Amino acid sequence: MNAQTLLRARMATQQLSRRGFSTTRPRLDLFSPYHYPEGPRSNLPFNPKTRFFYVRYWLFMATGFGVPFGMAVWHTYKA
């Protein structure tokens, strides 16, 4: 039983070493098109840390949710 465990452990380390994981240093050049800012909230098109963000967020969501229903009502009752 110990021999099997050792064999499995040896095979697992060999498989991991063959997978070729690599890490590269991020390119922090100022004009490099290949590196973007990293970290939380860096890929959002808005800033959730501003004052009254939650009000603008819920107004935007309510507008996007309400427009189709408003259009349906308008088309239902137009002459």
N, C-alpha and C positions, 0 to 999 in steps of 0.2 A: 504494500500500500504506500509506503514511503517512496519507493522508487517511482511509482506512477505520479505522485505529487511532484516530485523533483523534475520528472520529465515534462509535466504540464507547465511548471514554472519556467523551465528553460525554454520551452517552445513559445511561451507567451512573450518572454523578453526578446526572443529572436524575431518574432512577428512585429513587435513594436519598433524594433530598430530598423526593420525593412520598410516601414511605412513612409519614411522620408519627411517627417515633420520638420519644418524649418521656420525660423523667425528672422526677420530682417529689421534693421533699425529704421524707424520712420524717417522719411525724407522731410526735413523741416525747412527746406529751402523756401524763401519768401515767394518766389515765382514758380514753384513747382506745381504743375497741374496734376501730379500723381498723389498728392497728400492733402487730405482735408482735415479740418479740426476734429478731434476725438473727444469722447466723453458724453455724459448724459445731456440731452437736449441740444446737441450740436447739429442734428439733422432735421430739426423742426423749422418750418418756415415762419414761426412766430415766437415770441418770447413769453413763456408762461410765468416769468418772475415779475412782470410789470404790475403796477397797481390796477385794480379792477379788471384783471384779466378774466376772472370767472364771469363777470357780467357780459363782456364782449363774446366770450366763448358760448354762453347759453343763448345769447341773442342770435349768434351765427347759426347754432344748431336748430333753434326754433324756427328761424327763417327757412333754412333748408328743408326742415320737416313740414313746415306749414305751406310752402309755395305749391306743391302738388295738390294739396287739399283745397287751397284757395282757387286754383285754376279749375278744379273739378266743379266747385260750387259756381264759379263764374260761368262756365260753359253750360251748366245745368239750367241756370236761371236767365241766361241772355235771351233776348227776343228772337 
